[in-house]
Amino acid sequence: MQSNNDNALKPVTRQEKSWGWFAIFNVWANDIQSLFGYSLVASLFISFGVSGWTAFAALITAGLFVMYMVNLSGAAGERYGISYPVFARASMGTAGAKLPAILRAVVAVFWYGAQVYFASTALSLLIKTLTGAESNVLFLGLSGIDWVAFLFVWAFHIFIFWRGMNWVEGFLNLAGPFVYVVMIGLVVVLWSKSDGQLLSAAQTIFANPKATWKTEMSGFVAIFGTMVAYFAAVMVNFSDFSRYAKDKQAMVKGNLMGLPLNMILFSALALLTTAGAAVVYGEAIINPTEIVERADSVFFSIVAAITFFAATVGINLVANFIPAVNGIANLSPSTISFRKAGLITSGFALVIGGLWTAVISQIGIGGFVNTLGATLAPLFGILIVDYYVVRKQELSQADLYNMEGGRYHYKNGWHDNAVMAFAIGAVFSVAAVWVPVLSDLSGYAWIIGAALGGIIYYARTRNMKLA
């Protein structure tokens, strides 16, 4: 069994499965509440020119869809106590699983770096509020204060993971609920400043005055597709979390309470806040720290900055750090420890976060999210078809850890049919995002990729005995 006690690839035992439904709920609560999550939702309200009700309905529909998908992808993790890199060995091969694991790690590192940047904007706000300092752009779109905040946040992540993930979980659960307190406070402030025009503005301010049923439906699909792509990484590797669930009921209840409920509340607050800021300040603002900064309240700015900082750091470690570390550790389970993989992750995140404003953000938040989601989509389709259709939910845990032979070793550890299905599916799903002639399909990019990956995999394996 090639798994290292320190890198968490060993299966979780029944005695170690301690997460109840509330722990799963908190994963989603904090994932949705992050600063990047808010900025994404706000940008969707602004970008597609639909009414508030249309945008809201698309977000809720996406939440329900993702809930169903993670119940499917998390079932094996809950049943067998295995992480995603190990689960992927069944469909991709004991060596081939390194491909999706490292792709998932790369996506996680991208998210990790972007979230480090967004968390640093909250710290930058705190520094400016306490000191009254102002500074001009120094390098790559950031001021001196921004760079100090960014490097501190980056180092703070390393400090936390070095202390262990149990401490991170407590940090996460404490910070999460306060995000809603701050957002409700923002709505109250903006309601007062907008002379009660906030609700009517939320319904119409971003809508296209020439909107038709067709444009509203097109906007609905685009928003739905982008939000599904936003959760694409977690849908693939949800077994990284579900393996800690006490039982299947805890996982399903946690997903039910965590996704639709949080999407409804968070989306409503994001819509009201974004619309209120547009009314009060005359411009669309997608980063809530900028809105807080303009609220002209030192006390509120301090509380909001600390809260946004804590919540974003917490979920960044849980949702992005763990998958990246697991994927990197899977490259060499016997030599790459949890801490070593964590330092590698942090090194890449430093570069990616630093380049966010200069490079990555230029393609737009929606383009960034959709591209990453489209890349991972075929892996989800392959995983689900293999587990439910081909193997009828039966896996051999011993063979999953047999790196030299066994039923999942295939040809030198690689399952060529799965690799081919992934490659074809990824090409078409990414093309749907970027090729102009396929622009009408961009909202369906994730679904196209997942469906193609699953269909091609099934077509290539249906007459083969894999288990």
N, C-alpha and C positions, 0 to 999 in steps of 0.2 A: 504494500500500500504506500504509494508515493504521496504522502501528505505530511506536512510539517505542523507540529502542535502549535507553532507560533503564527503560521499564516492562515489558520482557520479553514483549511480545506478538508479537514477530517469531518466525518458526518457528526451531526449533533445527536446526542443520545436522548432517549425519552426523558431521562432525569434532568437534562439540560434545557428542555423545551419549556420555557417559563413565560413566554409572552401571551397575555390574554388579549381580548379584543381591543382593549383601550390602548395597548402598546402599538398595535397595527393602526388604529385610528390616529395616533400621534404621528406616525410616519407620514401619513397623508396630510394631516393638518399642517405640519411644518413644511412639507414639500410644496404645498399649494401656497403657503403664506410667504414664501421667500420674496426678496426684493426683485429678483429676476422674474418670478412668477407674476408679481404685480405689474411690472413693466411690460411683460408679454401681453397680459390681459388688456391693459390700457392701450397698447399699440393696436390690438385687434379692434377695439371699439373705434379707434380713429381711422384705421387704414381702409376699411371696406365700405364705409358710407351707408351702413344699415341702421335701422331703428334700434333703440335700446332693448326692446323686447326680443327682436330677432337675434341680436348678439347674445343676450342672456340665455335664450333657448338653446342656441348652438353650444354654449359652454356647458350647460347642464346635460345635454345629450351626450357630449364628449365624456363627461364624468361617468355617466351610466355605462357607456360603451367600455371605457377603460376598466371600470369595476368588474365587468364580466370577463374581460380578457385576463386580468391579473388573477382572478379566481382559477382560470384554466392553467396559466403558466406557473402559479404558485403551488398547485396541488402536489406535484412530485417532491418539491422541497419540504412541504409539511409532512408528507407520508414517509419519506426516506431520510430526512434530515440532511439533505445535500445542498451545497451551494450551486450557483449557476455554472461555473466552469466545470464542475463535476457532472452536472445534469447534461450539459452539452455533449459529453463524451458518448452518450448513447446514440445520438444522431450523427455527429460529426466524426467520431472516432477518438480513441484515447490521445492521439497526437493531434488530429484535426481539430479537436475542441480548443486548441490554443488559438486558432484563427478567430472564432467568434468571441472568445474570452478577451483577446487582446484588442479586437475592434470595440468591444463593449468598454474595455479599459480606456481606450483612446477617447471615446465619446465622453466617458466619465471625467477624464482629465480635462477635456474641453469645458465641460460644465463646471468642473471644480475651479478652473482658472477664471471663468466668467463670473462665478459666484463670489470668488475672492475679491474681484473688482467691485461688484455691486455692494458687498459688505463694507468695503473700504469707503464708499461714498457716505455711508452712515457715520463712520468714524470721522471722516473729514468734516462733516457737518458739526459733529460734537466739538472738534478742535476749534473750528471757526466760531461756534457759539460761545465757548468758554473764553477764548482769547480775543475775539473780535478781529482776528487777523484776516487779511485778504492777500491773495497772491495771484500773479499772472501765470499763464500757461508756460511751462518750463520745457517739457519733453513728452512726445507722443500724446499730446492733447491733455496732459495732466500738469497741475501746478506743483510747486514744491510741497505744499501741505498734502495734496492728493497723493503724492508719491510716498511721503512719510506714512500716511494712513494705510496705503496699499501694502507696503512692506511690513508694517506692524501686523496687519490682518493675516498676511501670509505666514509670518512667524508664529502668530497666535494659534493658527491651525496645527502647526507642528507641535507646539507645546501641549495642546489638548490631546492629540492622538497618542503622544508619548505617554500620557497618563493612563490610557486605556479607554476602551469604548463604553464601559459601564458608566464612567464619569460623563462621557459625552451624552449618553441617554438621559441622565438626570438633568444635564444642562439644557437639552432639547425640550424636555417636558416642562421645565420651568419657564423657558422663554416663549414658547409657542402661544399660550393663551393671551399674553400681553400684546401680541401683534393686533389682535382684534380690538383690544381696548384703545390702542393708539389710532387705528383706522376709524373706529367709531368717533373718537375725538376729532379726527380730521373732518369727518362728515359734519359734525356739529359746528365746527369753526366755519367751514365753507357754507353751510346752511345759513348761518347768521350773516356772513358777509355778502351772500347772494340775495338777501331780502326774500327768502322763501322760494326762489326760482329754481332751486336745485332739482326737484323732481321732474318738472316739465323739461328742463334742460337735458336731463339724463335720457329722456325719451327721444328727443329730436335734434340735439345740438350737433351730433356727428352724422346724422342721416343725410342722404342725398335728396335734395328737394325734387329731383326728377326720378326718384326711385320707382321701380315697378316690381311686380311680383317676381319677375325673372331676376332682377338685380338683388332683391332681398334673399332669394333662394341661393343665388351664387355666393353672396356674402356669408350666408349660413353655412354652406358647404366648406368655404375657405376657412372660416373660424373653427369649425368642427375639426377639419383636417389638421390644422396647425396645432390645436390643443392635443389631439391624439398623438401627433408627432412629438410634442413636448414630453409626453409620458412614455414614449416608445422605449426608451432605455430601461425604465423600471418595469415595463410589461415583459421585456425579455428576461431580466434577471431577478424577478420578484421572489424566486426561490431563495435568494440571498437573505431575505427577510422572513418569508413564510416558514423556513426551516426551524425558526425559533418559536413558532406558534404552538400553544399547548395542544391544540387539536384543530381539525378542519372547521369546526363551528366558530372557533375564535378567529380564524383567518377570514372566513366569509362575513361574519358580523363586523369585524374591524374594517373590512373593505366597504361594506354597505354604509356604515356610519361615517367612515372617513372620507370617502370620495364624493357621493352626491351631496351630503350635508355641507361639507366644507366648500364645495364648488358653488353651491347656492349662496351661502353667506359671503364668501370672499368675492365672488363675481359681482354681487349686488353692491358691496362696499366699494369695490374698484370702479364700477360704473359711476356711482354717485360721486366719488372723490374726483375722478377724471373730469366728469362733466362740471362739477362745482369749480374746479380749478380753471377750466376753460371760461366759465362765466365771470369769475372773480378777477382772474389775472389776464384774461384776453388771449390765452394761448393754451394749446394742448400740452400737458406735462405728463410724461409717462413714468418718471422716477419719483416716488413719494417723498424721498428726502428733500427734493427741490421744493415740493409743496410745503412741507414742514418748515423749511428755511424761510419761506415767504410768509408764514403765518404770524411772524413777528412776536413770538412768545419764547423767551429764553427757557423757561421751565419746560414747556411742551417740547421744544426742540431737543433738550437734553434727554428727556424721557423717551421720545420717539427714536432718537439716534441710538441710544443704548439698546432699546428693544429690537429695532430692525437689525442692528449689528449682531446681537445674540442669536436671534432666530435664523438669520441667514447663515451664520457660522455653523450652528447646530445641524441644520438640515444638509448643509454642504458636506459635512463629515459623514453623515449617515447615508444620504442618497447618492453621493458621488465618490466619496473617499473609499468606502467599503468595496463597491464594485471594481474600482480601479486597482485597489490593492489585491483583491482576489484574482483579478485577471493577470496582473503582473506576476504574482506569486505562482500562478499556474504554469508559467513559462519554465520554471525550474523549482518544483515544490520542495525539493530536498535542500536547496541552497539559498533561496530567496525568502527571508523571514518577513513577518508582518511589518516590522519597523523599517527594514531595508526597502520593501516595496512602497511603504509610506513616504520615504525620503525621495524615491524615484518619482512618485506621483507629484510630490510637492515641487520638485525641480522643474518638471514640465509645466505645472500650473503657474509657476512664477513667470515663465515666458509667455504663456497664453493669456494670462490675466493682464500682463503689461502691454500686450499687443491689442487688447480688446478695443480700445477707443480708436486706435490708429488703423487697424486692419479689419478684424472680424466684424465690428459693428457696422462697417460700411456696406455690408451686404444686407443689412437690416435684420432685426430680431427674428422676423418671420422666416426669412430665407435661411438663416442660421439653424433655426429649430427644425424646419422642414427637411433640410439636407441631412442632418444627423438622424432624424427619424426615418427617412427613406432608406438610408444605408442599413439600418438595423432591422427594418421590417421583414425581409425574407427569413432572417434567423428565427423570428417568432413563428412564422408559418411552418417552417421545417420542424421546429421544436414541438409544436402542437400536433401536427400530423403524425410525427414519429411516435409520440407518447400515447396519444389517444386512438389513432387509427391503426398504426402498424403494430404497436406493442400492447395495446389494450390495457394501458396503465400498469404494466408489470415490468419492473427493472431488477437486475441482479446487482445489488450493492457491491458485492465482492468483485464482480467483473468491471464495474465502474472505476475501481481503484487498481485494477490489474493492468499496468502499463506495458507489459511485455507480451500479453496474449489475451485470451478470453474473447467473448462474443462481441465486444465493442472495439476490438483492435483493427478489424477489417484488413485493408491492404497497407501494411507498414504503419498502422495507426491512423490512417486517413480513410474516410468514407467518401470516395470520389463523387458519388451521386449527390450527396448533400452539398459538397463544395460547388458542383455545377449548378444546382438549384439556387444556391445563394448568389452566385455570380450573375446569373441571368436575371433573377429577381431584382437585385440591387441596381443593375444597369438601367432597367426599365423604370424603377421607382424614382431614382435620382433624376433620370431624364424628364419625368413628369414634372419635376420641380423647376428645371432650368431650360428645357428646350421650348422655345416660343410656340411652336406648332402644337405642343401638347399642353399648353397653359390651362386649357379647360379641365384637365385631369389633375392639376396640382393639388386640389383639395382632397383627392383620393389617393395621393402618392403612397401613404403608408398602407392603405388597404390593398392597393395594386401590388406592392412589394411583398406583403405577407401572403396574399392569395397566390401569386406566382411561385413564390418559394415553396409553399405547401403543395400546390398542384404538381409542380415539376418533380418534387421529391417523391410524391406518391406515385406518379407515373413511372418513375425510374425504379421504384422498389416494390411495387405491388406484387410482382411475381417472384420476389426474392424472399428467402427465409432469413430474417435478420435476428430473430430472438430465439 
